[in-house]
């Protein structure tokens, strides 16, 4: 989406109270009872025009207070006389977000008697049908289930005053574009439409132009760090060969000792494999991805919030809408395919004055992409060496020392005095202490880790290849010109950014299965669901056969000559 000429940076919004926003007394009383003293910047900017009935296009990530920014105006605008049909519809990408938004609406609207119904797949539809028949004021739904209920005739949208599209970019990524159009077409033309998105890619432009009328446009600017104040999120990256990533991640987590962490992976297969590996290293890791049932997902989140798990290994879609108070670390197991995804991920830590750590495992060829992310994130990403075995041993000794010091300061130790006195008759006190420390150290440490992980650096020749093609569709990465100089053929490969495909993956697949080298491969274009790659005409059939018989990033792909050439 093009930059918004009239968008405002909300970082400087100060001094506004909820009373200044013209909200109903019932809403003010609920906010006061919940302990909310003043609106966040996006609430202060969004609530007044929404209360007036204006359409709104807002860019804001999880953790900025955007739920209240649209929930309070939705409740404010509920009609005095309410019938069975809902007056507001909120569309969200995931079950978790539907539950979260519904709970917020229920809390804020308690004194108004607001009837709020979450609607999502995986829950008994009979119960949802019964609630709709009894009458609701606000429906919070995932698009698939909303369309199902709409087609059954159970969800009546003829009296809807406000429609909210929350996490709109994610709903498009999940393939809900047509569902959203179908649902919105069933609502009155004079409705109010509100669209919030963590990122503003160009593909949202068509949706906004089609369904929003003269919207107010707001964007949440990054919070400024006061002079001399360290940033809340410390961002680091480790350069790791792909084969060494599981061992490197385990080593880094051993050093960091997170209270709770999310490790982001690209695919559900990678999530399952890495979860198994981490549990084998003694971590309490839980997997979270789209292939799990709602009940499984609920159990996973319960264990994480209850402290019986300390690592969540997840895909982006599965982790959407999750807000975990005790989260201290976010780990990108792969460099994210889009800078905006990186910014959204690391926004989960460092909230509300808390400190957080963002860690990225980058392969040697991913230097340029990391630089692009660093620029978009607006903060430096420090490159560090993977901890050595010696580093790990030093860290574990530090943890043992800290545990012993805490025990000396806080524990009642007198009942152990007889043990020390008895042993001191036979051994020097220092030797007794050394033996006790050894036992404490071995009891508290994980499995011995004697594997040295290769220390590598970025390949500088990657910078000569031009910008990464993982941003906007159609952007091209051009490797050095083919040495053959002959005619080129353009091939269609049926996987793209959606599958995490990068130019290097195609180059690796081609050079690994044919006699071609990287210099023989021409322009590469990565689109959302497909890719185009130039190869020498004389080798085109060989490349097609080779790619059809191999896996690209774990997937079989359609491969043929591009019909547009």
ROMAR-900616 format. One record per residue (C-alpha): residue in one letter; x, y, z; residue number from 1. Coordinates in Angstrom, 3 decimals, m for minus. Example, Ala and Ser with C-alpha at 12.3 -4.5 7.8 and 13.67 -1.06 7.14 Angstrom:
PT   aa          x          y          z     i
PT    A     12.300     m4.500      7.800     1
PT    S     13.670     m1.060      7.140     2
***
This chain:
PT   aa          x          y          z     i
PT    X      0.000      0.000      0.000     1
PT    X      1.304      3.471     m0.831     2
PT    X      2.405      5.675      2.097     3
PT    X     m0.512      7.503      3.659     4
PT    X     m0.182     11.271      3.177     5
PT    X     m2.463     12.075      6.112     6
PT    X     m1.323      9.378      8.515     7
PT    X      0.002     10.568     11.840     8
PT    X      2.714      9.306     14.152     9
PT    X      0.909      8.601     17.412    10
PT    X      4.021      8.526     19.599    11
PT    X      3.458     12.093     20.794    12
PT    X     m0.192     11.678     21.850    13
PT    X     m0.127     12.719     25.504    14
PT    X     m2.381     13.919     28.267    15
PT    X     m5.647     12.478     26.943    16
PT    X     m8.011     10.691     29.344    17
PT    X    m10.845      8.286     28.558    18
PT    X    m13.257     10.993     29.749    19
PT    X    m11.969     13.240     26.932    20
PT    X    m13.006     10.674     24.307    21
PT    X    m16.753     11.079     24.862    22
PT    X    m17.452      7.504     25.949    23
PT    X    m20.642      6.384     27.720    24
PT    X    m20.602      6.461     31.536    25
PT    X    m21.053      2.662     31.583    26
PT    X    m17.861      2.218     29.557    27
PT    X    m15.933      4.696     31.711    28
PT    X    m17.057      2.840     34.841    29
PT    X    m15.908     m0.504     33.371    30
PT    X    m12.518      0.935     32.390    31
PT    X    m12.067      2.435     35.836    32
PT    X    m12.960     m0.868     37.502    33
PT    X    m10.406     m2.614     35.316    34
PT    X     m7.725     m0.120     36.383    35
PT    X     m7.262      1.573     32.997    36
PT    X     m6.267      5.168     33.715    37
PT    X     m5.486      6.657     30.312    38
PT    X     m5.760      5.577     26.677    39
PT    X     m2.816      4.334     24.655    40
PT    X     m1.820      6.549     21.697    41
PT    X     m3.791      4.508     19.186    42
PT    X     m6.887      4.526     21.419    43
PT    X     m6.684      8.296     21.854    44
PT    X     m6.460      8.764     18.089    45
PT    X     m8.905      6.087     16.887    46
PT    X    m11.799      6.246     19.352    47
PT    X    m13.149      9.777     18.571    48
PT    X    m13.607      9.276     14.792    49
PT    X    m14.955      5.761     15.328    50
PT    X    m17.506      7.040     17.843    51
PT    X    m18.570      9.556     15.170    52
PT    X    m19.132      6.696     12.722    53
PT    X    m16.153      7.301     10.431    54
PT    X    m14.450      4.440      8.590    55
PT    X    m10.881      3.840      9.713    56
PT    X     m7.726      2.256      8.298    57
PT    X     m5.187      1.645     11.052    58
PT    X     m1.722      0.127     11.193    59
PT    X     m0.974     m1.292     14.625    60
PT    X      0.522     m4.516     15.971    61
PT    X     m0.560     m6.708     18.875    62
PT    X      0.279     m5.066     22.200    63
PT    X     m0.600     m1.474     21.225    64
PT    X     m4.112     m1.469     22.686    65
PT    X     m5.875     m1.719     19.329    66
PT    X     m8.523     m4.143     20.622    67
PT    X     m9.919     m1.495     22.959    68
PT    X     m9.470      1.090     20.184    69
PT    X    m12.234     m0.588     18.176    70
PT    X    m14.095     m2.478     20.948    71
PT    X    m15.054      0.638     22.924    72
PT    X    m16.575      2.476     19.903    73
PT    X    m18.400     m0.720     18.845    74
PT    X    m20.048     m0.849     22.290    75
PT    X    m20.627      2.917     22.306    76
PT    X    m22.606      2.657     19.057    77
PT    X    m24.887     m0.212     20.140    78
PT    X    m28.514      0.870     19.587    79
PT    X    m30.796      1.579     22.535    80
PT    X    m33.331     m0.926     21.214    81
PT    X    m31.603     m4.207     20.435    82
PT    X    m33.146     m7.075     18.545    83
PT    X    m31.886    m10.573     17.761    84
PT    X    m29.598     m9.648     14.850    85
PT    X    m26.091     m8.380     15.666    86
PT    X    m25.291     m4.681     15.446    87
PT    X    m21.562     m5.319     14.984    88
PT    X    m19.344     m7.954     13.372    89
PT    X    m15.642     m8.369     14.148    90
PT    X    m13.658    m10.650     11.815    91
PT    X    m10.335    m12.104     13.035    92
PT    X     m7.932    m14.732     11.608    93
PT    X     m7.725    m17.243     14.465    94
PT    X     m9.718    m18.948     17.204    95
PT    X     m7.391    m17.539     19.884    96
PT    X     m7.904    m13.974     18.713    97
PT    X    m11.676    m14.493     18.516    98
PT    X    m11.716    m15.588     22.161    99
PT    X     m9.409    m12.746     23.216   100
PT    X    m11.469    m10.038     21.479   101
PT    X    m14.741    m11.507     22.792   102
PT    X    m13.455    m11.469     26.347   103
PT    X    m12.398     m7.821     25.973   104
PT    X    m15.799     m6.801     24.581   105
PT    X    m17.550     m8.669     27.387   106
PT    X    m15.441     m6.944     30.084   107
PT    X    m15.896     m3.459     28.652   108
PT    X    m19.601     m3.927     27.894   109
PT    X    m20.703     m5.647     31.097   110
PT    X    m22.594     m2.608     32.416   111
PT    X    m24.301     m2.225     29.038   112
PT    X    m25.504     m5.812     29.096   113
PT    X    m23.698     m6.422     25.802   114
PT    X    m24.313     m9.866     24.340   115
PT    X    m21.062    m11.009     22.713   116
PT    X    m20.636    m14.303     20.840   117
PT    X    m17.306    m15.750     19.621   118
PT    X    m17.788    m17.831     16.463   119
PT    X    m15.006    m20.077     15.132   120
PT    X    m14.333    m23.492     13.652   121
PT    X    m13.568    m26.420     15.937   122
PT    X    m16.277    m25.463     18.455   123
PT    X    m19.752    m27.071     18.537   124
PT    X    m21.803    m25.253     15.914   125
PT    X    m25.083    m26.183     17.645   126
PT    X    m24.206    m23.989     20.635   127
PT    X    m23.364    m21.076     18.330   128
PT    X    m26.627    m21.554     16.417   129
PT    X    m28.560    m21.518     19.689   130
PT    X    m26.883    m18.289     20.831   131
PT    X    m27.558    m16.591     17.494   132
PT    X    m31.195    m17.613     17.689   133
PT    X    m31.483    m16.154     21.214   134
PT    X    m30.019    m12.852     19.999   135
PT    X    m26.556    m11.230     20.149   136
PT    X    m25.208     m7.703     19.864   137
PT    X    m21.643     m8.379     18.677   138
PT    X    m20.367    m11.408     16.774   139
PT    X    m16.592    m12.028     16.782   140
PT    X    m15.851    m14.568     14.077   141
PT    X    m13.240    m16.245     11.943   142
PT    X    m14.165    m15.793      8.259   143
PT    X    m14.715    m19.483      7.473   144
PT    X    m17.204    m20.100     10.277   145
PT    X    m18.929    m16.738      9.657   146
PT    X    m19.481    m17.666      6.007   147
PT    X    m20.756    m21.120      7.022   148
PT    X    m23.336    m19.598      9.384   149
PT    X    m24.231    m16.998      6.769   150
PT    X    m24.897    m19.706      4.159   151
PT    X    m27.058    m21.605      6.690   152
PT    X    m29.146    m18.466      7.157   153
PT    X    m28.326    m18.402     10.884   154
PT    X    m26.120    m15.300     10.826   155
PT    X    m28.212    m12.257      9.872   156
PT    X    m26.101     m9.224      8.909   157
PT    X    m28.842     m6.879      7.689   158
PT    X    m28.730     m4.731     10.854   159
PT    X    m24.956     m4.533     11.238   160
PT    X    m23.792     m0.978     11.929   161
PT    X    m20.055     m1.668     12.245   162
PT    X    m17.717     m4.252     10.708   163
PT    X    m14.166     m4.589     12.038   164
PT    X    m11.429     m6.470     10.156   165
PT    X     m8.716     m7.169     12.723   166
PT    X     m5.301     m8.528     11.630   167
PT    X     m6.456     m8.013      8.033   168
PT    X     m3.053     m8.825      6.539   169
PT    X     m3.070    m12.191      8.269   170
PT    X     m6.563    m13.018      6.997   171
PT    X     m5.395    m12.317      3.449   172
PT    X     m2.279    m14.457      3.969   173
PT    X     m4.511    m17.317      5.118   174
PT    X     m6.534    m17.145      1.895   175
PT    X     m9.677    m15.465      3.249   176
PT    X     m9.861    m12.643      0.665   177
PT    X    m12.908    m14.067     m1.161   178
PT    X    m14.632    m14.978      2.112   179
PT    X    m14.204    m11.415      3.382   180
PT    X    m15.719     m9.998      0.187   181
PT    X    m18.663    m12.411      0.408   182
PT    X    m19.337    m11.555      4.061   183
PT    X    m19.052     m7.789      3.594   184
PT    X    m21.378     m7.931      0.584   185
PT    X    m24.123     m9.189      2.962   186
PT    X    m23.859     m6.138      5.240   187
PT    X    m25.601     m2.773      4.685   188
PT    X    m23.845     m0.332      2.340   189
PT    X    m24.038      2.463      4.913   190
PT    X    m22.216      0.447      7.578   191
PT    X    m19.061      1.674      9.308   192
PT    X    m15.961     m0.347      8.287   193
PT    X    m12.804     m0.524     10.400   194
PT    X     m9.619     m2.236      9.204   195
PT    X     m6.600     m2.875     11.420   196
PT    X     m3.422     m4.527     10.207   197
PT    X      0.048     m5.055     11.653   198
PT    X      1.557     m4.418      8.219   199
PT    X      0.262     m2.506      5.214   200
PT    X      1.265     m4.515      2.114   201
PT    X     m0.026     m3.425     m1.268   202
PT    X     m2.500     m6.301     m1.475   203
PT    X     m4.533     m4.642      1.298   204
PT    X     m5.073     m1.645     m0.951   205
PT    X     m7.729     m3.366     m3.094   206
PT    X     m9.602     m4.549     m0.003   207
PT    X     m9.544     m1.068      1.546   208
PT    X    m10.615      0.693     m1.661   209
PT    X    m13.479     m1.745     m2.161   210
PT    X    m14.954     m1.639      1.322   211
PT    X    m13.905      1.597      3.104   212
PT    X    m15.337      5.053      2.436   213
PT    X    m13.107      8.083      3.002   214
PT    X    m11.370      6.414      5.956   215
PT    X     m9.427      8.129      8.696   216
PT    X     m5.868      6.764      8.399   217
PT    X     m3.687      6.267     11.432   218
PT    X     m0.386      4.534     12.033   219
PT    X      1.216      3.711     15.333   220
PT    X      4.769      5.075     15.238   221
PT    X      7.501      3.255     17.081   222
PT    X      7.959      4.288     20.660   223
PT    X     10.922      6.559     21.046   224
PT    X     13.684      5.605     23.418   225
PT    X     14.597      8.321     25.889   226
PT    X     18.186      9.619     25.615   227
PT    X     20.507      7.306     27.501   228
PT    X     17.840      4.605     27.880   229
PT    X     18.614      1.183     26.436   230
PT    X     16.043     m0.222     23.979   231
PT    X     13.563     m2.640     25.496   232
PT    X     14.299     m5.404     22.984   233
PT    X     17.896     m6.495     22.522   234
PT    X     18.261     m7.814     18.975   235
PT    X     21.001    m10.308     18.108   236
PT    X     21.738    m12.707     15.270   237
PT    X     23.962    m15.767     15.053   238
PT    X     25.419    m16.975     11.742   239
PT    X     24.812    m20.722     11.650   240
PT    X     25.031    m23.357      8.871   241
PT    X     21.616    m24.948      8.334   242
PT    X     22.759    m28.388      9.478   243
PT    X     24.017    m26.957     12.793   244
PT    X     20.872    m24.985     13.634   245
PT    X     19.273    m27.430     16.123   246
PT    X     22.502    m27.748     18.139   247
PT    X     23.139    m23.998     17.945   248
PT    X     19.638    m23.157     19.163   249
PT    X     19.996    m25.519     22.122   250
PT    X     23.349    m23.974     23.016   251
PT    X     21.983    m20.409     22.754   252
PT    X     18.975    m21.259     24.924   253
PT    X     21.286    m22.856     27.494   254
PT    X     23.217    m19.579     27.674   255
PT    X     20.163    m17.290     27.635   256
PT    X     18.016    m19.301     30.128   257
PT    X     14.703    m17.690     29.073   258
PT    X     11.750    m17.574     31.460   259
PT    X      9.472    m18.231     28.493   260
PT    X     10.256    m18.102     24.781   261
PT    X      8.569    m18.478     21.390   262
PT    X     10.651    m20.075     18.629   263
PT    X      9.209    m19.246     15.191   264
PT    X      9.534    m21.763     12.358   265
PT    X      8.326    m21.621      8.747   266
PT    X      6.475    m24.942      8.507   267
PT    X      4.528    m27.266     10.786   268
PT    X      6.963    m30.079      9.921   269
PT    X      9.836    m27.946     11.188   270
PT    X      7.829    m27.112     14.328   271
PT    X      7.283    m30.797     15.153   272
PT    X     10.879    m31.796     14.439   273
PT    X     12.405    m28.950     16.452   274
PT    X     10.042    m29.502     19.393   275
PT    X     11.157    m33.121     19.585   276
PT    X     14.826    m32.080     19.427   277
PT    X     14.450    m29.485     22.194   278
PT    X     12.595    m31.890     24.463   279
PT    X     15.460    m34.330     23.918   280
PT    X     17.812    m31.663     25.274   281
PT    X     15.798    m31.378     28.469   282
PT    X     13.607    m28.395     27.609   283
PT    X      9.865    m28.320     28.224   284
PT    X      8.895    m27.438     24.662   285
PT    X      5.384    m27.382     23.172   286
PT    X      4.455    m27.284     19.490   287
PT    X      1.755    m24.955     18.123   288
PT    X      0.701    m25.021     14.473   289
PT    X     m2.346    m25.076     12.230   290
PT    X     m2.484    m28.865     12.078   291
PT    X     m3.517    m29.138     15.729   292
PT    X     m7.074    m29.391     17.006   293
PT    X     m8.531    m26.517     19.067   294
PT    X     m8.414    m28.680     22.176   295
PT    X     m4.714    m29.428     21.652   296
PT    X     m3.975    m25.722     21.178   297
PT    X     m5.856    m24.821     24.355   298
PT    X     m3.888    m27.402     26.344   299
PT    X     m0.584    m26.083     24.971   300
PT    X     m1.406    m22.489     25.933   301
PT    X     m2.554    m23.611     29.379   302
PT    X      0.759    m25.364     30.006   303
PT    X      2.745    m22.330     28.851   304
PT    X      0.768    m19.838     30.936   305
PT    X      0.793    m22.228     33.910   306
PT    X      4.569    m22.517     33.839   307
PT    X      4.734    m26.247     33.084   308
PT    X      6.258    m25.427     29.670   309
PT    X      8.877    m22.788     28.948   310
PT    X      9.286    m22.982     25.159   311
PT    X      6.623    m22.590     22.479   312
PT    X      7.688    m23.677     18.974   313
PT    X      5.197    m22.184     16.542   314
PT    X      4.370    m20.977     13.064   315
PT    X      3.411    m17.326     12.533   316
PT    X     m0.243    m18.097     11.838   317
PT    X     m0.649    m20.337     14.886   318
PT    X      0.885    m17.715     17.203   319
PT    X     m1.253    m14.849     15.889   320
PT    X     m3.056    m12.963     18.653   321
PT    X     m1.222    m14.635     21.536   322
PT    X     m0.140    m12.309     24.341   323
PT    X      1.977    m14.079     26.971   324
PT    X      2.873    m11.912     29.956   325
PT    X      5.950    m13.858     31.038   326
PT    X      7.498    m13.978     27.547   327
PT    X     11.175    m12.923     27.639   328
PT    X     12.604    m14.214     24.345   329
PT    X     11.532    m14.450     20.708   330
PT    X     13.659    m16.647     18.455   331
PT    X     13.554    m16.636     14.659   332
PT    X     14.756    m20.131     13.761   333
PT    X     14.926    m18.867     10.165   334
PT    X     15.290    m15.302      8.916   335
PT    X     11.639    m14.230      8.355   336
PT    X     10.557    m14.002      4.729   337
PT    X      9.354    m10.406      5.177   338
PT    X     10.760     m7.601      7.352   339
PT    X      7.263     m6.789      8.614   340
PT    X      6.938    m10.317     10.022   341
PT    X     10.156     m9.786     11.982   342
PT    X      8.906     m6.503     13.445   343
PT    X      5.595     m8.101     14.413   344
PT    X      7.300    m11.075     16.059   345
PT    X      9.720     m9.079     18.195   346
PT    X      6.889     m6.775     19.268   347
PT    X      5.708     m9.618     21.512   348
PT    X      8.524     m8.937     23.987   349
PT    X      9.573     m5.651     25.569   350
PT    X      5.983     m4.537     26.209   351
PT    X      4.827     m2.368     29.072   352
PT    X      8.367     m1.482     30.127   353
PT    X      9.544     m5.103     30.259   354
PT    X     12.855     m6.081     28.725   355
PT    X     13.029     m8.668     25.983   356
PT    X     15.488    m10.444     23.719   357
PT    X     15.037    m11.174     19.999   358
PT    X     17.381    m13.788     18.514   359
PT    X     17.703    m14.749     14.843   360
PT    X     19.555    m17.739     13.395   361
PT    X     20.842    m16.633      9.993   362
PT    X     22.530    m18.753      7.366   363
PT    X     25.777    m17.478      5.792   364
PT    X     23.982    m16.369      2.598   365
PT    X     21.329    m14.298      4.395   366
PT    X     23.391    m11.208      5.179   367
PT    X     21.503     m8.885      2.842   368
PT    X     18.077     m9.931      4.097   369
PT    X     19.173     m9.323      7.667   370
PT    X     20.340     m5.835      6.648   371
PT    X     16.937     m5.107      5.097   372
PT    X     15.210     m6.259      8.297   373
PT    X     17.547     m4.128     10.406   374
PT    X     16.600     m1.065      8.363   375
PT    X     12.855     m1.733      8.599   376
PT    X     13.039     m2.546     12.333   377
PT    X     14.878      0.730     12.928   378
PT    X     17.319     m0.761     15.430   379
PT    X     20.699     m2.502     15.129   380
PT    X     20.912     m6.293     15.088   381
PT    X     24.167     m7.318     16.759   382
PT    X     25.987    m10.256     15.156   383
PT    X     27.350    m12.677     17.754   384
PT    X     29.340    m15.899     17.620   385
PT    X     27.608    m19.126     18.543   386
PT    X     28.621    m19.969     22.130   387
PT    X     31.413    m22.514     22.428   388
PT    X     31.537    m25.489     24.789   389
PT    X     33.784    m23.372     27.039   390
PT    X     31.197    m20.535     27.024   391
PT    X     28.489    m23.003     28.026   392
PT    X     30.564    m24.447     30.880   393
PT    X     31.299    m20.932     32.161   394
PT    X     27.609    m20.012     32.012   395
PT    X     26.571    m23.136     33.916   396
PT    X     29.134    m22.406     36.624   397
PT    X     27.712    m18.869     36.888   398
PT    X     24.222    m20.285     37.351   399
PT    X     25.457    m22.681     40.032   400
PT    X     27.227    m19.829     41.849   401
PT    X     24.080    m17.672     41.678   402
PT    X     21.911    m20.509     43.035   403
PT    X     24.309    m21.142     45.921   404
PT    X     24.494    m17.431     46.759   405
PT    X     20.691    m17.178     46.841   406
PT    X     20.555    m20.215     49.130   407
PT    X     23.144    m18.679     51.483   408
PT    X     21.122    m15.465     51.655   409
PT    X     17.613    m16.885     51.961   410
PT    X     17.533    m20.555     53.012   411
PT    X     17.452    m22.053     56.489   412
PT    X     20.674    m24.109     56.409   413
PT    X     21.232    m24.965     60.056   414
PT    X     19.869    m28.514     59.752   415
PT    X     22.779    m29.336     57.410   416
PT    X     25.425    m28.139     59.873   417
PT    X     25.950    m31.607     61.342   418
PT    X     26.927    m32.933     57.892   419
PT    X     29.577    m30.241     57.421   420
PT    X     30.923    m30.591     60.971   421
PT    X     31.205    m34.373     60.650   422
PT    X     33.023    m34.171     57.322   423
PT    X     35.345    m31.377     58.516   424
PT    X     36.830    m33.808     61.032   425
PT    X     38.152    m35.802     58.088   426
PT    X     38.511    m33.230     55.264   427
PT    X     39.497    m29.597     54.835   428
PT    X     36.465    m27.246     54.752   429
PT    X     37.416    m26.080     51.247   430
PT    X     37.303    m29.674     50.009   431
PT    X     33.884    m30.186     51.593   432
PT    X     32.624    m27.036     49.894   433
PT    X     34.079    m28.109     46.532   434
PT    X     32.332    m31.489     46.730   435
PT    X     29.024    m29.818     47.640   436
PT    X     29.356    m27.355     44.737   437
PT    X     30.122    m30.222     42.343   438
PT    X     26.979    m32.082     43.375   439
PT    X     24.849    m28.925     43.126   440
PT    X     26.335    m28.134     39.705   441
PT    X     25.693    m31.615     38.325   442
PT    X     22.163    m31.647     39.734   443
PT    X     21.303    m28.312     38.133   444
PT    X     23.025    m28.691     34.779   445
PT    X     21.656    m30.194     31.588   446
PT    X     23.173    m32.995     29.581   447
PT    X     26.866    m32.702     28.761   448
PT    X     27.362    m30.862     25.484   449
PT    X     30.748    m31.538     23.963   450
PT    X     29.867    m30.759     20.331   451
PT    X     31.749    m27.807     18.870   452
PT    X     29.509    m25.915     16.454   453
PT    X     31.224    m24.528     13.311   454
PT    X     31.991    m20.818     13.555   455
PT    X     31.067    m19.274     10.189   456
PT    X     30.505    m15.770      8.836   457
PT    X     28.307    m14.187      6.197   458
PT    X     29.224    m14.710      2.566   459
PT    X     30.084    m11.242      1.400   460
PT    X     29.651    m12.152     m2.277   461
PT    X     25.929    m12.422     m1.571   462
PT    X     25.780     m8.620     m1.352   463
PT    X     26.746     m8.330     m5.001   464
PT    X     23.570    m10.054     m6.073   465
PT    X     21.249     m7.141     m5.429   466
PT    X     18.214     m6.884     m3.133   467
PT    X     16.520     m9.984     m1.829   468
PT    X     13.406    m10.948     m3.710   469
PT    X     11.514    m11.839     m0.588   470
PT    X      9.841     m8.454     m0.279   471
PT    X      7.329     m7.208     m2.819   472
PT    X      6.131     m9.624     m5.468   473
PT    X      8.025     m9.334     m8.692   474
PT    X     11.221     m7.947     m7.206   475
PT    X     14.142     m9.704     m8.893   476
PT    X     17.403    m11.019     m7.567   477
PT    X     20.025    m11.271    m10.306   478
PT    X     22.998    m13.528     m9.721   479
PT    X     26.155    m12.831    m11.757   480
PT    X     25.444    m13.024    m15.497   481
PT    X     25.551    m16.492    m17.019   482
PT    X     28.924    m17.366    m18.444   483
PT    X     27.351    m19.202    m21.402   484
PT    X     25.978    m15.984    m22.873   485
PT    X     23.510    m18.075    m24.916   486
PT    X     19.715    m17.901    m25.109   487
PT    X     17.788    m18.333    m21.855   488
PT    X     14.603    m20.189    m21.005   489
PT    X     12.297    m19.046    m18.223   490
PT    X     10.839    m21.773    m16.024   491
PT    X      7.721    m21.703    m13.829   492
PT    X      8.112    m23.319    m10.380   493
PT    X      4.874    m23.782     m8.413   494
PT    X      6.122    m22.693     m4.981   495
PT    X      6.788    m19.168     m3.766   496
PT    X      7.095    m16.857     m0.772   497
PT    X      4.081    m18.518      0.841   498
PT    X      6.187    m21.693      1.183   499
PT    X      9.223    m19.750      2.442   500
PT    X     11.061    m20.115     m0.883   501
PT    X     14.082    m17.876     m1.434   502
PT    X     16.294    m17.442     m4.520   503
PT    X     19.039    m19.414     m2.810   504
PT    X     16.696    m22.401     m2.437   505
PT    X     16.126    m22.526     m6.199   506
PT    X     19.798    m22.021     m6.997   507
PT    X     20.709    m24.791     m4.556   508
PT    X     18.095    m27.198     m5.952   509
PT    X     19.196    m26.615     m9.547   510
PT    X     22.946    m26.775     m8.962   511
PT    X     22.549    m29.775     m6.675   512
PT    X     20.600    m31.844     m9.217   513
PT    X     22.162    m30.760    m12.526   514
PT    X     25.553    m29.895    m13.937   515
PT    X     24.830    m26.149    m13.812   516
PT    X     26.636    m23.709    m11.511   517
PT    X     25.296    m20.570     m9.846   518
PT    X     26.757    m18.448    m12.650   519
PT    X     24.633    m20.307    m15.199   520
PT    X     21.375    m19.232    m13.533   521
PT    X     19.852    m15.909    m14.528   522
PT    X     17.106    m13.730    m13.087   523
PT    X     14.922    m15.170    m10.321   524
PT    X     11.521    m13.777     m9.370   525
PT    X      9.773    m14.975     m6.211   526
PT    X      6.013    m14.345     m6.089   527
PT    X      3.484    m15.324     m3.429   528
PT    X      2.641    m18.788     m4.770   529
PT    X      5.131    m19.358     m7.599   530
PT    X      8.605    m18.458     m8.818   531
PT    X     10.224    m17.783    m12.192   532
PT    X     13.831    m18.662    m12.927   533
PT    X     16.014    m18.232    m16.025   534
PT    X     18.346    m21.054    m17.095   535
PT    X     20.289    m21.689    m20.303   536
PT    X     17.954    m22.861    m23.077   537
PT    X     20.219    m25.833    m23.745   538
PT    X     19.725    m27.078    m20.156   539
PT    X     16.037    m26.214    m19.689   540
PT    X     14.632    m29.749    m20.100   541
PT    X     17.291    m31.197    m17.811   542
PT    X     16.413    m28.625    m15.110   543
PT    X     12.659    m29.302    m15.479   544
PT    X     13.191    m33.064    m15.086   545
PT    X     15.539    m32.585    m12.126   546
PT    X     13.265    m30.200    m10.225   547
PT    X     10.211    m32.401    m10.800   548
PT    X     11.988    m35.326     m9.179   549
PT    X     13.349    m33.475     m6.156   550
PT    X     11.949    m31.593     m3.168   551
PT    X     12.280    m27.813     m2.823   552
PT    X     12.150    m26.767      0.845   553
PT    X     10.455    m30.082      1.607   554
PT    X      7.790    m29.687     m1.083   555
PT    X      7.108    m31.249     m4.466   556
PT    X      6.476    m28.495     m6.994   557
PT    X      4.968    m28.154    m10.450   558
PT    X      7.793    m27.249    m12.847   559
PT    X      7.347    m26.302    m16.523   560
PT    X      8.395    m23.730    m19.075   561
PT    X      6.729    m20.417    m18.339   562
PT    X      3.761    m19.976    m20.667   563
PT    X      4.296    m16.209    m20.793   564
PT    X      7.617    m16.511    m22.617   565
***
